Structure formats: structure tokens, C-alpha cells
């Protein structure tokens, strides 16, 4: 049988699918089908008008190709902009939205269609796109940079289902200012007078994505321990970020660091191999490299040895007592450590209540194995904090009063286990904030920063305390500092940054920060409520309507009075301003 396909070709790949079709169809099957077909007809017509070719439909999905990346991008933006305009007139139950993924790559042609990895990646990009928005690959972004007046937000390296290597993603959705810059741009800084290291999260070499928590945990523990050394500046970079020698020099200039620490972890059965190298960013030369092949139970000894070697290589002089703090692993129970790493990974990276429960159970198991494991108490306390935080939907399934008491108990137990645990005082600060004991919250936040002045999470949380106690300018400074020491910061940093700008009446900057946080984590309620309040206050009705729709999607029973009552701001004028903005946006009382 002869082959019917032609050679591979390079093409621009467009993949779109209707967001939440099954959920809408369960409520109104006929109405959803009618609106979906109208949407697909509109999208198909726009693709053809934009010189694209519709190749096939798969249920509620469209696959198309373009000869021009820029034409494809303009079509995708036109489709989403028009759909946002149309959807503004509908209730949440009536709204039907598209997710669009755009890629460019080699494809195989056969019987008038295209196949291959490029198409598969486009489909995964679509699934990663925000509802009503667009997700593009780095290959597309490289081609359109500076050629179109639209800002795509860098979401970072992301693991996509059935895609072997992580992919850098970029998001856009209607409502983002076309002339906006990133909410926070890093500038080249002067090298500090003390030794400084950028630590890249250790790479998982076990060919099992489920082991990511293990490699992340090793690098996180090393980062945490080294960050306690006062005359050593530490910043952390993304787990999947790698650099050649030229990149290392650029990284040194961009982040003002003297050295780069990289590593990889391979776990097989009861054996573990940890490879580490330390590079001078000024010349790209290796300062030190080592490989450790050990039994798994020797893991903590390997971590301690790595830290000793780094300190010796940098000729850092430790003050009395600091060495013990830096090298303390917190537990000698390997199973407890694994439970904490898995629990922390789930608790940070997933927001649904079921996963939070799973994380809590893992942390509770760790504490059964080692009741004096301070960081396990802290991580468990953060889970309970999310149950009482009105900005987090986790509170829907838990008793707030009981969770608040558990949060306090966790903080005290962590401090009893380790009186110098900065994270425990940070947790205690958030507890006092929840009960509106503002002076105590400030005191604990300041203590946590003093203990760990280069810990990005602690700086960001201390910034949140300052925001809510009437000191937004100081909070802004702490948030920017947190982003400097942790360049691959989580979306929560952006929410704190946006809140500072909102409180300082810098609305444009606040909008950009909240929009960027939503592009990276769309399920967190407070970013949407803050956006709605700002747009309502400014009279931006279309943008306010989009934010309101997202709020009601996340919290169908949302009411202004309940939400504002749960906020912990010292100043009543802030609450009144927030309340008025939400009311003008059109949210229910």
C-alpha cells in the first residue's frame, strides 16, 4: 500500500475548545448545544476570513492551520475579544467561552489533515489557556514579540500532560491593557557585598513526574537552610530553568548573584544519586561539582554535606550557632520528610478542597512519625489558614472557628519544636491577622523577617500583614524584595503587590498585577474581587462584568456583606471603598 501523505511542513496550528461544555450542558443541554454551535460557526468564519483553514471538528473543538503566525494570532484575539463583548450581556449560566491554544511546528499531512507533536502540543496549550483567553508556546511568542500591540503574560515553565519536556507558556485574555507592561519588571541590580547564590530547583531525573516533589524537596531544604545564614544572599529559580554558560553570565547580571547552584536527583528503589554543581556567574567556570551515590536513608547526610561544601567553596564565615541552624534538617525520619514534601507540594500547587484534604492527611501522618518536626506543623497550619481565609475557596468545607484554633496550635507546636523557625512566626502573624489582632500580627511578621531576611515567602506574607495594617508603601517594598529573591514567584506574590498598588490608589498597576495573577492561577477568589472593586470604582462596566462573572462562577452564593465582613483590614475606609467598588461592579448585596 503506497503512502498517501506528503512531506512534513512547518505550519501555525490553532486549536480551540469550549470551556466547561459538560457543566453547561448538564444545566441546559439544548440551550448549550445551540450556543456552542453558534460559537463554532462564528469562530470558523473568522478563521476563514483571516486566511486560515479549518481542518476538522472534534465535538466542541476546532483544529485549524495558518501560513502566518501573525494572522493566526490576530484571528484568535479577534475571536476572544468579540466573544467577551457578547458574553457580557449573558448570565454565567448562559455564557459559553472558548479556550484557544496556538503553536508553530513541524506537522505531517495526510488526507487533508495534519498530525504530530506540534498538533498535540497545541491541544495541550488549549487546555492550559484561561477560559475566554489564549495560551501560546514560546515558539509562537518568539515570533510575535515586538510585532503586535498585545501583552502576553509569562506563566513560566509548565509540565503538560503527555508532553515529555516542560514548556514555557504565555497567556492573554480580553481586558488586559494592550500597552501594559508586566506588573513587576526585574531590573539589573548591583552585585551585593556579600556572597550571593541563585539556586535552581533540582531536576527530577527519575523519569517519573510523580517524584517531582522529591527533587523539589531536596533543593527547597537546602535553600531554606542556606537562607538562614546572614552573610549569604540566596534567591531561588524555577525547577526546570537551565542555562548554558552565556545564560549564566546574563543571569548573574539580571539577578545580582555571584554564583549559580544547580543539581539533579535520581531515585531508584532504595538508591539515590544527587549531582550538584556550583558555577561562578562572572566567567561561567565551575567552582565545585560533586555526585553522591547513596542509600536512600543517607539522604539527610547528603544534604548536610552539600551545604558544607557550598559554604566552604564560598569562604563564608559563620557566626557562632548559625552553622547548627543552617545544617539542621528538622527530622531524621525519611518517611516523615517524604510526607511533608508531598503534602507541601499538593497544598501549594493545588487549590481544590479534595486535594487540600489529601495534603492535610499527609502532614498529619508526618507528625505521627515525628511529632517534633517543626516545618510539618507549619505546613499543616497553612492548610488550616486556607480554610479560614475568605479569599480561598477551601473554607467552604471546613469549620472556620475550629480551623482557626488548629492554626494557632500548629504555630505554637512548631515554635516549641524549633524556637528559630521563621516560618512558624510567619504563620502566627497570619493567625493574629485573621483575628484582627493587628499589633501582634506586625510583631510576629517582623520577627519572621528578622530570622529569614532572604526568604521570599516570608517577605511576601509580611507584606500582606503590612498591607492590612495600613502600611501599603512598606508592603510594596517588601513585595518587590520578595520578587527579587524569588524570581519565579508564585501568583500570591502578585496578589500582594496588586493590593499594595490598590491601597496606594495606583489602579492601573493594581489591575496589571491582579490580571497577571489570574493568568497564572485563575481559581483564587481575591484577585477577581479586587479587580471587580477597582473596575466598579472606575466605572469600567465591561471589565467589571467579566470579573463579576468569574466571582459567581467560583462562589455562586457570593454576597458583598459576607465577603467584606471576613476581610482583615485595620482601616474601615479600606473596607468601605472595597464594598462600594463591589456594589458598583454589580455583585449581590
BELKA-V882027 format. One record per run of one state. SS is the DSSP state (2 for helix, 1 for strand, 0 for the rest). FROM is the first residue (numbers start at 0). TO is the last residue. If there is no record, write none. Layout:
<<SS;FROM;TO> <SS;FROM;TO>>
This chain:
<<0;0;7> <1;8;18> <0;19;19> <2;20;26> <0;27;27> <2;28;48> <0;49;51> <1;52;57> <0;58;59> <1;60;65> <0;66;67> <2;68;86> <0;87;95> <1;96;109> <0;110;111> <1;112;114> <0;115;115> <2;116;127> <0;128;131> <1;132;136> <2;137;143> <0;144;151> <1;152;157> <0;158;165> <1;166;172> <0;173;193> <1;194;199> <0;200;201> <1;202;203> <0;204;207> <2;208;226> <0;227;230> <1;231;236> <0;237;243> <2;244;254> <0;255;257> <1;258;267> <0;268;269> <1;270;279> <0;280;284> <1;285;294> <2;295;313> <0;314;320> <2;321;326> <0;327;332> <2;333;348> <0;349;351> <2;352;368> <0;369;372> <2;373;387> <0;388;391> <2;392;396> <0;397;398> <2;399;416> <0;417;420> <2;421;433> <0;434;436> <2;437;450> <0;451;454> <2;455;467> <0;468;470> <2;471;484> <0;485;489> <2;490;502> <0;503;505> <2;506;519> <0;520;523> <2;524;537> <0;538;539> <2;540;553> <0;554;558> <2;559;564> <0;565;570> <2;571;584> <0;585;588>>
